[in-house]
Amino acid sequence: MKYHFFLLFIMFSVFGFSQKSKIDLKAIEKSLRTSDSPYNYEKLIFKFKGYPKSLDSIEAQYLYYGRNFRSDKISTSGDSFKSLVEAFKQNNFADCIKQGKALYGKDPTNLDILLILLRAYDSVKDGNNFVHHLNQFRTLTEGIRSSGDGKSEKTAYIVNSVGDEYILLNILNIGQDYTRSSKASKDAMFDIWEKDGKQIYIKILYLELTN
Protein backbone atom coordinates (compact mmCIF):
# COMPACT_ATOMS: atom_id res chain seq x y z
CA MET A 1 0.00 0.00 0.00
CA LYS A 2 1.66 3.17 -1.17
CA TYR A 3 0.47 5.42 1.63
CA HIS A 4 2.46 8.53 2.41
CA PHE A 5 1.29 9.14 5.93
CA PHE A 6 2.23 12.15 7.98
CA LEU A 7 3.21 9.94 10.88
CA LEU A 8 6.08 8.55 8.84
CA PHE A 9 7.63 12.01 8.95
CA ILE A 10 7.25 11.98 12.72
CA MET A 11 8.87 8.56 12.89
CA PHE A 12 11.74 9.57 10.63
CA SER A 13 12.65 12.42 12.95
CA VAL A 14 12.88 10.24 16.05
CA PHE A 15 14.71 7.17 14.78
CA GLY A 16 18.22 6.86 16.09
CA PHE A 17 21.09 4.65 15.07
CA SER A 18 20.49 1.02 15.92
CA GLN A 19 22.73 -1.99 15.98
CA LYS A 20 22.52 -4.03 12.78
CA SER A 21 21.86 -7.74 13.14
CA LYS A 22 21.82 -10.59 10.65
CA ILE A 23 18.39 -12.11 10.11
CA ASP A 24 18.34 -15.89 10.61
CA LEU A 25 14.87 -16.98 9.50
CA LYS A 26 15.32 -20.61 10.55
CA ALA A 27 16.31 -19.56 14.05
CA ILE A 28 13.37 -17.18 14.21
CA GLU A 29 10.90 -19.87 13.15
CA LYS A 30 12.27 -22.35 15.71
CA SER A 31 12.38 -19.88 18.60
CA LEU A 32 8.88 -18.56 18.04
CA ARG A 33 7.49 -22.09 18.30
CA THR A 34 9.59 -23.18 21.29
CA SER A 35 7.77 -22.57 24.57
CA ASP A 36 10.88 -22.07 26.72
CA SER A 37 12.60 -19.75 24.25
CA PRO A 38 12.92 -16.08 25.27
CA TYR A 39 11.71 -15.33 21.74
CA ASN A 40 8.59 -17.50 21.93
CA TYR A 41 5.75 -15.84 20.01
CA GLU A 42 3.28 -15.73 22.90
CA LYS A 43 5.85 -14.08 25.17
CA LEU A 44 6.80 -11.47 22.60
CA ILE A 45 3.26 -10.69 21.47
CA PHE A 46 2.23 -10.18 25.11
CA LYS A 47 4.91 -7.50 25.48
CA PHE A 48 4.09 -6.04 22.08
CA LYS A 49 0.40 -5.61 22.89
CA GLY A 50 0.95 -4.37 26.42
CA TYR A 51 4.08 -2.24 26.32
CA PRO A 52 5.71 -2.22 22.86
CA LYS A 53 8.49 0.14 23.93
CA SER A 54 9.85 -2.64 26.16
CA LEU A 55 10.82 -4.73 23.11
CA ASP A 56 14.39 -4.44 21.89
CA SER A 57 15.29 -4.51 18.19
CA ILE A 58 16.02 -8.26 18.22
CA GLU A 59 12.65 -9.07 19.76
CA ALA A 60 10.99 -6.76 17.23
CA GLN A 61 12.70 -8.63 14.41
CA TYR A 62 11.51 -11.99 15.73
CA LEU A 63 7.95 -10.70 15.72
CA TYR A 64 8.14 -8.96 12.34
CA TYR A 65 9.92 -11.69 10.38
CA GLY A 66 8.11 -14.37 12.34
CA ARG A 67 4.90 -13.32 10.56
CA ASN A 68 6.13 -15.40 7.63
CA PHE A 69 5.58 -18.54 9.68
CA ARG A 70 2.10 -17.68 10.95
CA SER A 71 -0.98 -19.21 9.35
CA ASP A 72 -3.35 -16.51 10.63
CA LYS A 73 -2.03 -13.52 8.68
CA ILE A 74 -4.46 -11.04 7.15
CA SER A 75 -3.83 -10.57 3.44
CA THR A 76 -4.12 -7.11 1.88
CA SER A 77 -5.88 -8.80 -1.04
CA GLY A 78 -8.54 -10.36 1.20
CA ASP A 79 -12.11 -9.12 1.55
CA SER A 80 -11.75 -8.22 5.23
CA PHE A 81 -8.82 -5.90 4.57
CA LYS A 82 -10.50 -4.36 1.53
CA SER A 83 -13.54 -3.64 3.69
CA LEU A 84 -11.31 -1.91 6.24
CA VAL A 85 -9.74 0.27 3.55
CA GLU A 86 -13.15 1.17 2.16
CA ALA A 87 -14.44 2.24 5.58
CA PHE A 88 -11.42 4.50 5.94
CA LYS A 89 -11.85 5.98 2.46
CA GLN A 90 -15.49 6.75 3.26
CA ASN A 91 -14.40 8.56 6.45
CA ASN A 92 -16.47 6.09 8.46
CA PHE A 93 -13.94 6.09 11.24
CA ALA A 94 -16.09 4.39 13.88
CA ASP A 95 -16.63 1.40 11.60
CA CYS A 96 -13.02 1.54 10.44
CA ILE A 97 -11.78 1.34 14.02
CA LYS A 98 -14.21 -1.50 14.80
CA GLN A 99 -13.01 -3.49 11.79
CA GLY A 100 -9.40 -2.56 12.39
CA LYS A 101 -9.49 -3.72 16.00
CA ALA A 102 -10.91 -7.07 14.90
CA LEU A 103 -8.19 -7.54 12.27
CA TYR A 104 -5.53 -6.33 14.69
CA GLY A 105 -6.67 -9.00 17.13
CA LYS A 106 -5.95 -11.63 14.50
CA ASP A 107 -2.77 -10.13 13.05
CA PRO A 108 -1.32 -7.53 15.46
CA THR A 109 2.02 -7.11 13.68
CA ASN A 110 0.48 -6.25 10.31
CA LEU A 111 1.93 -2.84 9.40
CA ASP A 112 -0.88 -2.01 6.96
CA ILE A 113 -3.53 -2.57 9.63
CA LEU A 114 -1.57 -0.53 12.16
CA LEU A 115 -1.26 2.35 9.69
CA ILE A 116 -4.98 2.49 9.02
CA LEU A 117 -5.78 2.32 12.73
CA LEU A 118 -3.35 5.18 13.33
CA ARG A 119 -5.03 7.36 10.73
CA ALA A 120 -8.48 6.52 12.08
CA TYR A 121 -7.55 7.21 15.70
CA ASP A 122 -5.92 10.47 14.67
CA SER A 123 -9.08 11.46 12.80
CA VAL A 124 -11.24 10.97 15.90
CA LYS A 125 -8.60 12.60 18.16
CA ASP A 126 -8.06 9.45 20.23
CA GLY A 127 -4.57 10.25 21.47
CA ASN A 128 -4.10 7.28 23.78
CA ASN A 129 -4.76 4.61 21.17
CA PHE A 130 -2.87 6.59 18.55
CA VAL A 131 0.28 6.76 20.67
CA HIS A 132 0.04 3.09 21.65
CA HIS A 133 -0.19 1.87 18.06
CA LEU A 134 2.45 4.38 16.96
CA ASN A 135 4.85 2.84 19.48
CA GLN A 136 4.03 -0.60 18.07
CA PHE A 137 4.60 0.65 14.53
CA ARG A 138 7.91 2.25 15.48
CA THR A 139 9.04 -0.94 17.20
CA LEU A 140 8.42 -3.10 14.14
CA THR A 141 9.88 -0.67 11.63
CA GLU A 142 12.97 -0.16 13.76
CA GLY A 143 13.38 -3.94 13.58
CA ILE A 144 13.36 -3.62 9.79
CA ARG A 145 15.86 -0.76 9.85
CA SER A 146 18.24 -2.77 12.00
CA SER A 147 18.17 -5.71 9.55
CA GLY A 148 20.87 -4.07 7.42
CA ASP A 149 22.27 -0.82 6.12
CA GLY A 150 21.05 -1.07 2.53
CA LYS A 151 24.50 -0.57 1.05
CA SER A 152 24.83 -3.94 -0.70
CA GLU A 153 22.95 -7.18 -1.40
CA LYS A 154 24.67 -8.74 1.59
CA THR A 155 23.58 -5.96 3.93
CA ALA A 156 20.23 -5.10 2.31
CA TYR A 157 17.27 -4.04 4.37
CA ILE A 158 14.88 -7.01 4.58
CA VAL A 159 11.10 -6.71 4.32
CA ASN A 160 8.26 -9.21 4.22
CA SER A 161 6.31 -7.66 1.35
CA VAL A 162 6.23 -4.98 -1.31
CA GLY A 163 3.80 -3.01 0.85
CA ASP A 164 6.29 -3.01 3.70
CA GLU A 165 8.99 -1.95 1.26
CA TYR A 166 7.06 1.22 0.45
CA ILE A 167 6.62 1.92 4.15
CA LEU A 168 10.39 1.61 4.57
CA LEU A 169 10.99 3.86 1.55
CA ASN A 170 8.89 6.57 3.18
CA ILE A 171 10.83 6.26 6.42
CA LEU A 172 14.13 6.46 4.54
CA ASN A 173 12.84 9.46 2.57
CA ILE A 174 13.35 7.68 -0.76
CA GLY A 175 10.97 9.22 -3.27
CA GLN A 176 10.10 9.35 -6.93
CA ASP A 177 13.44 10.94 -7.81
CA TYR A 178 15.03 7.50 -7.28
CA THR A 179 15.08 4.89 -10.03
CA ARG A 180 14.46 1.22 -9.28
CA SER A 181 15.97 -1.91 -10.74
CA SER A 182 15.24 -5.45 -9.58
CA LYS A 183 17.15 -8.69 -9.32
CA ALA A 184 15.67 -12.09 -8.47
CA SER A 185 17.34 -14.58 -6.13
CA LYS A 186 16.36 -18.00 -4.82
CA ASP A 187 14.18 -16.88 -1.93
CA ALA A 188 13.77 -13.15 -2.49
CA MET A 189 13.69 -10.21 -4.85
CA PHE A 190 16.23 -7.42 -4.53
CA ASP A 191 15.11 -3.91 -5.38
CA ILE A 192 17.93 -1.44 -5.92
CA TRP A 193 16.96 2.20 -5.58
CA GLU A 194 19.44 4.66 -7.05
CA LYS A 195 19.97 8.40 -7.15
CA ASP A 196 23.13 10.36 -8.03
CA GLY A 197 25.25 7.22 -7.80
CA LYS A 198 23.90 6.27 -4.36
CA GLN A 199 22.26 2.84 -4.15
CA ILE A 200 19.89 1.45 -1.53
CA TYR A 201 19.29 -2.33 -1.51
CA ILE A 202 16.04 -3.79 -0.20
CA LYS A 203 15.42 -7.53 -0.04
CA ILE A 204 11.78 -8.62 -0.36
CA LEU A 205 11.21 -12.10 1.00
CA TYR A 206 9.25 -14.69 -0.95
CA LEU A 207 8.36 -16.64 2.19
CA GLU A 208 4.97 -14.98 2.61
CA LEU A 209 3.98 -16.32 -0.79
CA THR A 210 4.97 -19.89 0.00
CA ASN A 211 3.64 -20.37 3.54
N, C-alpha and C positions, 0 to 999 in steps of 0.2 A: 504494500500500500504506500503510494508515494505522497504521504502527508508531510507537509512542512509546518509543523506545529510550533507555536511560539515557545512552548516549554522546552523545546530542544535548544533554543538560544539560552534559556536559563541554565540548562544542564551544562552546556558547553562552557559557560563562564565559571562553573564551580568544580569541574573535573580537575584533579591534580594528576601528578605523575604516579603511576602505579607500577608495581613490579610485574614484569612479563613472565608468563609461565607457559610451558609447553602443554598442549591439550592432548591427553591420553584417553581416547574415547572408550577403549576396552576397560581401563581402570575405572572410569566414571560409571560405566554400565554395571560393573561388578559391585562397586561400592554402594551405589544407590539401592541395590537389591539385597545387600547384606545387612542384617538387622543390627549387628554389633559394630558396624563401621561408623566412624564419626561423620561420614558423608552419606549415611542412609537417607533415602528420600524423605521419609516421614519426619525425621529429625530436622532436616533442612527446611522443609516446607512449613513446619511449625514455627520456626524462627522467622522465615520469610513473611508469613502471614501476620505474625504478632509484632515483631520488631525488626524490620528488614535492615535497618542500619547496623544491626549486630552481626550481620554476615560479612565475612571477609571476602576478598576477590576470588579465592580458591573455592569457597563454598558457593559463591554466586555462579562460578563456572560449572560446578557440578550440577546445579539446578538448571542452568540455561542449556547446556549441551546434553544434559540428561533427558530433556524433552524428546530427543530423538528415539529414546527407548521406552517411551510411554505409549500405551495403546488408547489413551483417553484424550488425545489432543483435539482441539477444535480447529478445523480447517477453514481458512479464509474463503474457500470455494464452496463451503457448505451453506445450507439454507439458514441455519441458526445465526451464523455470522453475518450473512447478507441482510437478515432481518434487523440485526443490531445496527448495521451501517445505515440502513434505510431510516430507522427511527432517529438516528442522529441527524441525517440529512434533512429530515422533516422538522427538526428542532423540537421533537417530542422527547424532551430530556428525561421526564419521569419514566416513560416507557423504556427509553434507552438505558437508563441506570438499572431498571428492573431486569432487563434482558442481560445487560453487561454483568451484573452481579451473579446471575445464574451461570453464565459462561465462565466467569472468573472462578466460581466455585469448582468447576470441572477442570479448568486449565489455567491456574493462577499465574503461571510464568509466561503466558502468551503476550508478547509485546504489543501486538495489534489491539487486543482487548484492553490492555492497560491504557493505551493511548486514547482510545475512545472514551473510556471511563473518566480519564483525566479531563478531557474536553467537556464532557457532560457535567462533571462536578464543578468545573470552573464556571460553566454557563449558569448553574443554579447557585453559585456563590457558596458552595459547601467546602469550606477551607480545610476542615479536618480530614475528610476523605481524600481530597485532592492531594494534600501533603503526604498522607500515608501511601497512596499509590505512586506518587512521584518518587518517594524514597525507594519503593520497590523497583520502579522503572530504572532509576539511577543505579541501583545495585546490580541489576542484570546487565545493563549496558556497560557498566564499568568492568564486569566480567568479560565482556566481548573485547573491550579496549585493551585489557591486559592479556589477551590471547596472542598478541604479537605487536610488531611495530609498523607493519605494512610496507616495509622497505624491500622485501624480496618474496619469492614464493615460499621459501623456507620459514620466513617470519611473518607471513601474511596474517592479517586479521581474519578470524574464522567466524562465520555466521551460519545459522541453521537454514536460512531461506533468503530468497531475493527480497522479500518484504523487509526482513531484518537488515539486509544490506543497505537499503535506502534509508532506514533509520540511522544506521551508522554513518552513512554519507552526510546526512544532515548534521550529526554531532561533530563530524570532522570538518564541517564547512566546505565540503566538496560539491560544487554546483555544476551548472550546465556548461561552464567554460572549460570543463575537463572532457577529454575524449576517452572512450572506453574501448578496450579490446578484450577478448576472452580466449581462454585456453582450457581445454578439457583435460582432466586427469582421471585416474581409475575411480576414485570415490568422491570427486568434487569438481567444481568448475572454478577456475581462477578468473576474476575480473581485474584488469589492470587499468587504473584510472590515471591519466597523464595530463600534465599542464606544464609548459615551459621547461621540459626536461625532467620534471619531478614525477615519479611514479608511486602510486599507492596500490598495493596488492591486497585483494580481498578474496578469501577462499569460501565458496558456498558449498556446504556439505550436501551430498546426495542422500544421506541416510534417511531423511524425513520422507523421501519418496519410496524407500524400500522397506520401511518398517510398518 
